[in-house]
Amino acid sequence: MSPDEGSVAGTGEFALIRRITGGRSQPASTLLGPGDDAAVLAAPDGRVVATTDVLVHGVHFRLDWSSPEQVGRKAVAVNLSDVAAMGAKPSSVLVGLACPPDTPAQVVAEIMDGMWAEAGRAGIGVSGGDLVSADQLVLSVTALGDLEDREPVTRAGARPGDVLAVAGRLGWAAAGLAVLGRGFRSPVGVVNAQRCPEPPYEAGPQAALAGATAMLDVSDGLLADLAHLAEASEVGVDVQTSLLEVSTRLREVGSALGADPLRWVLTGGEDHALVATFPPFDDLPEGWRKIGVVTMPGSGVTVDGEEYRHAGGWEHWQQ
Amino acid sequence: MSPDEGSVAGTGEFALIRRITGGRSQPASTLLGPGDDAAVLAAPDGRVVATTDVLVHGVHFRLDWSSPEQVGRKAVAVNLSDVAAMGAKPSSVLVGLACPPDTPAQVVAEIMDGMWAEAGRAGIGVSGGDLVSADQLVLSVTALGDLEDREPVTRAGARPGDVLAVAGRLGWAAAGLAVLGRGFRSPVGVVNAQRCPEPPYEAGPQAALAGATAMLDVSDGLLADLAHLAEASEVGVDVQTSLLEVSTRLREVGSALGADPLRWVLTGGEDHALVATFPPFDDLPEGWRKIGVVTMPGSGVTVDGEEYRHAGGWEHWQQ
């Protein structure tokens, strides 16, 4: 039986690659783009920041909850967020896409459109990739970045007394997941936050320029990720709820679902906000809000000075 | 029900990451290794070569045919081969690993051992990665490389009259596939070639230094990949069978299976030999053997001056 003409099998590997790579504009930093054995990218700093994240259908996204374009945007966003969290400017992404042979070619094309759209939001392009057959849709993205002659901001430099600050949204994706999980499709603001995060890419380099002592992106939940920062920096961290922004929208959704919106803010992942620590007497750069302080070693991660009673965070194997 | 203690689910994401990253030595070019949001790697040349390949269980490898260690080696080898085919020296790999929650943690650890072993063969390490849950084992590897101030050798520079040459083995993996497909496990030489290629990484930079005009790695089959080179360079290519090495071992296997070993050499993929074109009057660098000539535009890919009657090559969707 010959495969459906509209499927990736019916379209054929090389025709599909031509379709998804054709007509794209590479940024000047892509010295050699797709079509050869490898891409060649500018690394003017003499170093390159590199990170990879894999997103699996049914685990990290669902095509009945998100459009292919949103899925593509999300796969790129979660990677560029990691680049920004080092204080670097994204320079390129490479994409591995595995899908069943009967996947509509249009779905693959729209995923790639989403990837290009999100890459474009960071001023870059998709400079290479691989397209293979699998039982399940799997997107693997590698993002590269440029430190622009700055030192990387790791998780390990926070000092007691530093200010803890955030850029970007917290709790929105978790609220969206709660809404989708109950079978609703609105409010669209939180639902779209679940479908595709909007990490504040520029805030990463800005924090580095402003002297951030440690930084990471919130992928698993604020408290869970702060535990990684506290461990790496050998400090404690205290989040002050009076400083946390719990927007009217989150309060409304919480009220409608009988859920505590503060819990989404403290433990919800997938918004890919950036969290950083700054020296205590400096002004915070634009877009950054103080949410707490760095405390003494051994004090752990606390909320208003006490242990938070609803543990949270995401482990991939415990779904 | 709690998951099996020996499985990745029973071991837990963070414990498994500690297990597979612990005790590894990063090369000096890894400025910041695993454990933060992203790795930081040296790119002394001001450019970085980057390529990504995804390998799927049941499509690109089978754990009943190969050990986990061989699978890990293969996933890294096929990527480093692409770096070498640009004339670059591998500098790092990043790994995305998706697997079912009930996968034995030991299998994941052995795959990573294989990745480290193959990376070590090229003098590099695994500098970052991601570990997620999926229905099927999927390995996504991104390899980075350093051009060492040389220009990349693309597929597009071959000129009529150039010498066509190969470094590495041709046909061995295809012979191994034929053996495994009949249910045999020997001869071990060809079977291991199928399980894990041994690309000649050093031959890539050596060809670039020697003035190679075009280069690629043979992943889909010699003739299929030469068609890409011919198209990109707008030339023809003629392979001369009298120059091709068809080893005694391949002849023996062909004889035992009633197959034509020359066909494996001409159309078999997965050995990841390097093929390059060189100016006609220069000596070939060590490890390179002449196998044909570059012909005039429009002549296509020929064997002994004629079209080869057994088309070959691999399309992912037509299995």
Interface residues (C-beta under 8 A of the other chain):
Chain A: P3 V8 A9 T11 G12 E13 F14 L31 L32 G35 D36 D37 A38 A39 V40 L41 A42 A43 P44 D45 G46 R47 V48 V49 A50 T51 T52 D53 V54 L55 V56 G58 V59 H60 D82 V83 A85 M86 A88 S92 L94 V95 G96 L97 A98 P101 S127 G128 G129 D130 L131 V132 S133 A134 D135 Q136 V138 S140 T142 A143 L144 G145 L147 P152 T154 R155 A156 M215 L216 D217 A232 E315 H316 W317 Q318 Q319
Chain B: P3 V8 A9 T11 G12 E13 F14 L31 L32 G35 D36 D37 A38 A39 V40 L41 A42 A43 P44 D45 G46 R47 V48 V49 A50 T51 T52 D53 V54 L55 V56 G58 V59 H60 D82 V83 A85 M86 A88 S92 L94 V95 G96 L97 A98 P101 S127 G128 G129 D130 L131 V132 S133 A134 D135 Q136 V138 S140 T142 A143 L144 G145 L147 P152 T154 R155 A156 M215 L216 D217 A232 E315 H316 W317 Q318 Q319
